[in-house]
Amino acid sequence: MPDEVTMQPLAERFEEAAPLFAGAGLPWLKALRQTGLERYNTLGLPTPRVEAWKYTNLRSLARAGFKPAVLAPDVSLDTVPQARALVLAAPVAVLVNGKFRADLSRLDDLPEGIEVAGFADMLESDPAAIERLLEETGDDTPMRALNAAFMADGLVVRIAAGAKADRPVHLISVGAAADAPLAFHPRNLIHAGEDSRAILVESHVGAGGVYLGNSVTDAVVGPGAVLDHIKLQNEDRASYHLALTGVALAEGSTYRNFTLSAGARLARNEIHATLEGGGIECRLDGAYMARGSQHLDTTTFIDHAKPGSESRETYKGVLDGQSRGVFQGKILVRRDAQKTDGHQLNKALLLSPEAEIDTKPELEIYADDVKCSHGATAGEIDEEQMFYLQARGIDREDARDLLVAAFLEEAIETIAVAEARDAMRQVVAMWLTEGKTP
């Protein structure tokens, strides 16, 4: 690194860690990591002075002194902590601190036409395939650049053209730290071939300690393909979860994403979707549930680059205690993207006078033949509804839980996969139970 460039927080031990990364001897990958490091050090760890991070302060993360996970011994984990993960009948791929664990995974019953492999394993067996997949990715943000510098493992999912999978593939990512705070930066690559259909589900859970997961998922959805991408973030309360998903959508494709955020001390779920053709359907939906001093950030960006496509967003949040929620949703309609239909909505329910929501829906439109709208609301539970339920013999705490569950149901109903809908409802019920007064 040039002497004048200061190493930013989280990057200080790069030179020590770099020889231990998978594919460290590959010149093209070494150059990619070095470029990521230089870009991250130039941009710096985001602060609230950066507009995209205006409402999310990473100061506590910068002070935590995270050690790269590749410099720590592998975590001794014999079983996956399933209690906070989604309950699904599906093949499972497991990451522990960003490292693919074949011994904990169950991939012998994958749907026909779907291949799943560890990022590091594929670098050994087919590095050219990883190089091609990485060439298809874009976007340049500080945390993506940091991920590029430190990516050591992750998951690769390849869906063959014409494959039709009616069962999900389940990725369970486990974070665990023992003696020192750990940071890991998994890179997940998804390629859905032309006219394929697949369901990918993620559960992010913890097994103790202070850790940072800074994941990047890059998805390429081919012409006419349909990808349902469902995610639960239910990490330990001492953890930090930063996730960026970049999606490139081809002509006539469909991408449906649903994310439920319920865990972590601080979490940011960021999605960038580029609609690169006509006849595309893009749905970004989700919910967030926070209490105590949790901070949960949802940031989305949908780029309508070509005419004749549709996007929809519905995010609903429930905030209790001194928690804080953030929703930033932006729809960009480029000059050539006539006949665009884009809508977004954020609703927040505040259960405590100390809870806070910052919401910033945006439309940036350069075409004149479009249908676009956005909206945001925040409020408390309706006391008339509470009175109605209590008048029928339901105590106040149970009445509140019924109304919260009903409020979140509108978002959960957007999930196209019935089994996943039911699993998400179980997570909501668990969250409500955990919040009951002893």
JOMO-V107640 format. One record per residue. N is the residue number from 1. RES is the residue in three letters. PHI is phi as a letter, one per 40 degrees, with the letter a starting at -180 (none if undefined). NEAR is the number of other C-alpha atoms within 8 Angstrom. D_CENTER is the distance of its C-alpha to the mean C-alpha in Angstrom with 2 decimals. Layout:
BEGIN
<<N,RES,PHI,NEAR,D_CENTER> <N,RES,PHI,NEAR,D_CENTER>>
END
This chain:
BEGIN
<<1,MET,none,4,30.87> <2,PRO,c,4,33.35> <3,ASP,c,5,35.01> <4,GLU,c,4,34.21> <5,VAL,c,8,30.42> <6,THR,c,6,29.25> <7,MET,c,7,26.60> <8,GLN,c,10,23.73> <9,PRO,d,7,22.19> <10,LEU,g,10,20.11> <11,ALA,b,10,22.06> <12,GLU,c,8,25.50> <13,ARG,b,9,25.77> <14,PHE,c,9,24.66> <15,GLU,c,7,28.22> <16,GLU,c,6,28.56> <17,ALA,c,11,25.35> <18,ALA,d,9,25.60> <19,PRO,c,7,28.37> <20,LEU,c,8,26.31> <21,PHE,c,11,23.40> <22,ALA,d,8,23.52> <23,GLY,g,10,25.50> <24,ALA,c,11,26.96> <25,GLY,c,5,30.14> <26,LEU,c,7,28.76> <27,PRO,d,7,29.93> <28,TRP,c,6,27.35> <29,LEU,c,10,24.44> <30,LYS,c,11,26.25> <31,ALA,c,8,26.66> <32,LEU,c,10,23.01> <33,ARG,c,12,22.08> <34,GLN,c,9,24.94> <35,THR,c,10,23.94> <36,GLY,c,14,20.43> <37,LEU,c,13,22.22> <38,GLU,c,9,24.70> <39,ARG,c,10,22.28> <40,TYR,c,14,20.26> <41,ASN,c,13,23.61> <42,THR,c,7,24.79> <43,LEU,c,8,21.92> <44,GLY,g,8,21.56> <45,LEU,c,11,19.00> <46,PRO,d,11,17.96> <47,THR,b,11,20.13> <48,PRO,c,11,20.66> <49,ARG,c,7,23.23> <50,VAL,c,8,20.58> <51,GLU,d,6,20.05> <52,ALA,c,5,16.29> <53,TRP,b,11,16.16> <54,LYS,d,10,19.12> <55,TYR,b,7,17.87> <56,THR,b,10,15.86> <57,ASN,b,10,18.23> <58,LEU,c,9,17.37> <59,ARG,d,7,21.02> <60,SER,c,7,20.72> <61,LEU,c,8,18.22> <62,ALA,c,9,20.76> <63,ARG,c,6,23.53> <64,ALA,c,7,22.12> <65,GLY,g,8,23.58> <66,PHE,c,11,20.87> <67,LYS,b,12,22.39> <68,PRO,d,11,20.77> <69,ALA,c,10,20.16> <70,VAL,c,10,22.38> <71,LEU,c,8,25.25> <72,ALA,b,7,25.06> <73,PRO,c,6,26.51> <74,ASP,d,4,24.34> <75,VAL,c,7,23.43> <76,SER,c,4,25.90> <77,LEU,b,5,23.86> <78,ASP,c,5,25.82> <79,THR,b,5,23.65> <80,VAL,c,7,20.04> <81,PRO,c,10,19.54> <82,GLN,c,7,18.99> <83,ALA,d,4,19.82> <84,ARG,b,8,16.40> <85,ALA,c,12,14.67> <86,LEU,c,11,14.91> <87,VAL,c,6,18.46> <88,LEU,a,8,18.81> <89,ALA,c,4,21.64> <90,ALA,a,8,19.93> <91,PRO,d,13,20.11> <92,VAL,b,11,17.89> <93,ALA,b,16,16.63> <94,VAL,b,13,16.21> <95,LEU,b,13,14.95> <96,VAL,b,12,16.65> <97,ASN,f,12,15.82> <98,GLY,g,15,14.16> <99,LYS,b,10,17.38> <100,PHE,c,14,17.91> <101,ARG,b,10,20.44> <102,ALA,c,8,22.58> <103,ASP,c,4,24.79> <104,LEU,c,10,22.20> <105,SER,c,10,20.80> <106,ARG,b,9,22.54> <107,LEU,b,9,22.44> <108,ASP,c,5,26.04> <109,ASP,b,6,25.44> <110,LEU,c,9,22.91> <111,PRO,d,8,23.48> <112,GLU,d,7,25.98> <113,GLY,g,10,24.78> <114,ILE,b,11,21.49> <115,GLU,b,9,21.41> <116,VAL,b,10,19.00> <117,ALA,a,9,19.77> <118,GLY,c,11,18.74> <119,PHE,d,15,18.13> <120,ALA,c,12,21.03> <121,ASP,c,8,23.22> <122,MET,c,12,22.98> <123,LEU,c,12,23.89> <124,GLU,c,8,27.02> <125,SER,c,6,27.86> <126,ASP,a,8,26.83> <127,PRO,c,9,25.81> <128,ALA,c,7,26.74> <129,ALA,c,8,24.06> <130,ILE,c,11,21.33> <131,GLU,c,9,23.09> <132,ARG,c,8,23.08> <133,LEU,c,10,19.40> <134,LEU,c,8,18.60> <135,GLU,c,7,21.18> <136,GLU,c,7,19.28> <137,THR,c,8,16.36> <138,GLY,a,6,16.73> <139,ASP,g,6,15.56> <140,ASP,b,6,16.81> <141,THR,b,6,15.19> <142,PRO,d,12,16.12> <143,MET,c,9,13.05> <144,ARG,c,12,12.80> <145,ALA,c,14,16.53> <146,LEU,c,12,16.34> <147,ASN,c,15,14.06> <148,ALA,c,11,16.70> <149,ALA,c,13,19.40> <150,PHE,b,12,18.28> <151,MET,c,13,16.49> <152,ALA,b,14,18.61> <153,ASP,a,14,16.98> <154,GLY,i,15,14.05> <155,LEU,b,13,14.28> <156,VAL,b,12,16.00> <157,VAL,b,12,16.16> <158,ARG,b,11,19.05> <159,ILE,b,14,20.19> <160,ALA,c,11,23.82> <161,ALA,d,10,25.28> <162,GLY,g,9,26.53> <163,ALA,c,14,24.80> <164,LYS,b,9,24.30> <165,ALA,b,11,22.22> <166,ASP,b,8,22.41> <167,ARG,b,8,20.79> <168,PRO,c,11,17.17> <169,VAL,b,12,16.11> <170,HIS,b,13,14.22> <171,LEU,c,12,12.24> <172,ILE,b,13,12.73> <173,SER,b,13,11.62> <174,VAL,b,15,14.23> <175,GLY,b,16,14.81> <176,ALA,a,14,18.50> <177,ALA,b,13,20.91> <178,ALA,b,7,24.64> <179,ASP,c,4,26.99> <180,ALA,a,9,24.82> <181,PRO,c,14,21.33> <182,LEU,b,13,19.28> <183,ALA,b,14,16.59> <184,PHE,b,15,14.88> <185,HIS,b,14,13.03> <186,PRO,c,16,12.08> <187,ARG,b,15,12.06> <188,ASN,b,13,11.17> <189,LEU,b,12,13.36> <190,ILE,b,12,13.75> <191,HIS,b,12,17.00> <192,ALA,b,18,18.22> <193,GLY,c,15,21.96> <194,GLU,d,12,24.16> <195,ASP,f,12,24.67> <196,SER,c,16,22.43> <197,ARG,a,13,20.53> <198,ALA,a,15,17.79> <199,ILE,b,13,15.28> <200,LEU,b,12,12.32> <201,VAL,b,11,10.91> <202,GLU,b,12,8.69> <203,SER,b,14,9.97> <204,HIS,b,14,9.32> <205,VAL,b,15,12.78> <206,GLY,b,11,15.43> <207,ALA,b,10,19.06> <208,GLY,h,9,20.38> <209,GLY,g,12,20.84> <210,VAL,b,12,19.14> <211,TYR,a,14,16.40> <212,LEU,b,14,13.65> <213,GLY,b,15,10.72> <214,ASN,b,13,9.90> <215,SER,c,13,7.97> <216,VAL,b,14,8.24> <217,THR,b,12,7.99> <218,ASP,b,12,10.93> <219,ALA,b,12,12.12> <220,VAL,b,11,15.72> <221,VAL,b,18,16.98> <222,GLY,c,15,20.75> <223,PRO,d,12,23.50> <224,GLY,g,12,23.71> <225,ALA,c,15,20.77> <226,VAL,b,13,18.59> <227,LEU,b,13,15.08> <228,ASP,c,11,13.45> <229,HIS,b,12,9.79> <230,ILE,b,13,9.10> <231,LYS,b,12,6.70> <232,LEU,b,13,8.25> <233,GLN,b,13,7.65> <234,ASN,b,14,11.42> <235,GLU,c,13,12.29> <236,ASP,c,13,15.81> <237,ARG,c,8,16.95> <238,ALA,c,9,18.07> <239,SER,c,13,14.81> <240,TYR,b,13,12.50> <241,HIS,b,13,8.73> <242,LEU,b,12,7.61> <243,ALA,b,12,4.62> <244,LEU,b,12,5.85> <245,THR,b,11,6.08> <246,GLY,b,14,9.80> <247,VAL,b,12,11.74> <248,ALA,b,11,15.55> <249,LEU,b,17,17.42> <250,ALA,c,14,21.08> <251,GLU,d,12,24.02> <252,GLY,g,12,23.93> <253,SER,c,15,20.47> <254,THR,b,13,18.06> <255,TYR,b,13,14.27> <256,ARG,b,12,12.96> <257,ASN,b,12,9.37> <258,PHE,b,12,9.19> <259,THR,b,11,6.82> <260,LEU,b,12,9.09> <261,SER,b,12,8.85> <262,ALA,b,12,12.17> <263,GLY,b,12,12.50> <264,ALA,g,15,12.80> <265,ARG,c,12,15.33> <266,LEU,b,11,13.03> <267,ALA,b,13,9.30> <268,ARG,b,11,7.61> <269,ASN,b,11,4.47> <270,GLU,b,11,6.11> <271,ILE,b,11,7.06> <272,HIS,b,12,10.55> <273,ALA,b,11,12.60> <274,THR,b,11,16.23> <275,LEU,c,16,18.75> <276,GLU,c,11,21.42> <277,GLY,a,14,23.97> <278,GLY,c,12,25.58> <279,GLY,g,10,25.09> <280,ILE,c,15,21.27> <281,GLU,b,11,19.32> <282,CYS,b,11,15.75> <283,ARG,b,10,14.22> <284,LEU,b,11,11.13> <285,ASP,b,14,11.61> <286,GLY,i,13,10.52> <287,ALA,a,13,12.03> <288,TYR,a,13,12.07> <289,MET,b,11,14.92> <290,ALA,b,15,16.29> <291,ARG,a,10,19.70> <292,GLY,g,8,21.75> <293,SER,b,9,20.57> <294,GLN,c,14,16.78> <295,HIS,b,13,14.87> <296,LEU,b,13,11.64> <297,ASP,b,12,10.51> <298,THR,b,11,8.92> <299,THR,b,12,9.87> <300,THR,b,10,10.43> <301,PHE,a,11,13.12> <302,ILE,b,12,14.98> <303,ASP,b,12,17.88> <304,HIS,c,15,20.76> <305,ALA,c,12,22.77> <306,LYS,b,13,25.25> <307,PRO,c,12,27.29> <308,GLY,g,13,26.98> <309,SER,b,15,23.32> <310,GLU,b,11,21.48> <311,SER,b,12,18.21> <312,ARG,b,11,17.36> <313,GLU,b,10,14.98> <314,THR,b,11,15.52> <315,TYR,b,12,13.71> <316,LYS,b,14,15.78> <317,GLY,b,13,15.82> <318,VAL,b,12,18.32> <319,LEU,b,18,19.34> <320,ASP,b,13,22.12> <321,GLY,g,12,24.07> <322,GLN,b,12,23.35> <323,SER,c,15,19.61> <324,ARG,b,14,18.01> <325,GLY,b,14,15.43> <326,VAL,b,14,14.40> <327,PHE,b,13,13.74> <328,GLN,b,11,14.27> <329,GLY,b,12,14.46> <330,LYS,b,11,16.61> <331,ILE,b,13,18.34> <332,LEU,b,11,20.56> <333,VAL,b,14,23.47> <334,ARG,c,12,25.47> <335,ARG,d,8,29.26> <336,ASP,c,8,29.54> <337,ALA,c,13,26.92> <338,GLN,c,12,29.58> <339,LYS,g,10,29.13> <340,THR,c,15,25.49> <341,ASP,b,11,24.33> <342,GLY,b,11,21.34> <343,HIS,a,10,20.60> <344,GLN,a,12,18.12> <345,LEU,a,11,18.60> <346,ASN,b,14,17.37> <347,LYS,b,10,19.38> <348,ALA,b,12,19.48> <349,LEU,b,12,21.86> <350,LEU,c,14,23.32> <351,LEU,c,11,25.00> <352,SER,a,9,26.51> <353,PRO,c,6,28.47> <354,GLU,c,8,26.60> <355,ALA,c,13,23.08> <356,GLU,a,10,21.72> <357,ILE,b,11,19.51> <358,ASP,b,9,19.13> <359,THR,b,9,18.38> <360,LYS,a,7,18.92> <361,PRO,c,14,18.80> <362,GLU,b,9,20.36> <363,LEU,b,11,22.23> <364,GLU,b,8,23.71> <365,ILE,b,10,26.15> <366,TYR,b,7,28.72> <367,ALA,b,11,29.93> <368,ASP,b,6,32.50> <369,ASP,b,7,32.13> <370,VAL,b,9,28.81> <371,LYS,b,8,27.63> <372,CYS,b,9,24.89> <373,SER,a,8,24.24> <374,HIS,a,10,21.97> <375,GLY,a,8,22.47> <376,ALA,a,9,21.47> <377,THR,b,7,23.27> <378,ALA,a,9,23.38> <379,GLY,a,7,26.01> <380,GLU,c,7,27.35> <381,ILE,c,11,28.23> <382,ASP,c,6,31.26> <383,GLU,c,6,34.29> <384,GLU,c,6,36.23> <385,GLN,c,8,33.76> <386,MET,c,12,33.92> <387,PHE,c,8,37.70> <388,TYR,d,8,37.81> <389,LEU,c,11,35.97> <390,GLN,c,11,37.96> <391,ALA,c,7,41.16> <392,ARG,b,6,40.50> <393,GLY,g,6,40.40> <394,ILE,c,9,36.71> <395,ASP,c,8,36.29> <396,ARG,c,8,34.27> <397,GLU,c,7,31.35> <398,ASP,c,8,30.94> <399,ALA,c,12,31.40> <400,ARG,c,10,28.60> <401,ASP,c,9,26.25> <402,LEU,c,8,27.35> <403,LEU,c,9,26.64> <404,VAL,c,9,23.14> <405,ALA,c,10,22.31> <406,ALA,c,8,23.95> <407,PHE,c,8,22.04> <408,LEU,c,11,18.61> <409,GLU,c,8,20.09> <410,GLU,d,8,20.09> <411,ALA,c,13,16.31> <412,ILE,c,12,16.22> <413,GLU,c,8,19.03> <414,THR,c,8,17.00> <415,ILE,c,12,15.50> <416,ALA,c,7,17.86> <417,VAL,b,6,18.03> <418,ALA,d,7,20.51> <419,GLU,c,7,19.76> <420,ALA,c,11,16.11> <421,ARG,d,12,17.41> <422,ASP,c,8,19.86> <423,ALA,c,11,17.49> <424,MET,c,11,15.36> <425,ARG,c,9,18.75> <426,GLN,c,8,19.66> <427,VAL,c,10,16.79> <428,VAL,c,9,18.00> <429,ALA,c,9,21.53> <430,MET,c,8,20.83> <431,TRP,c,10,19.35> <432,LEU,c,9,22.44> <433,THR,c,7,24.74> <434,GLU,c,6,23.51> <435,GLY,c,6,24.26> <436,LYS,c,7,27.81> <437,THR,c,3,30.66> <438,PRO,d,2,32.52>>
END
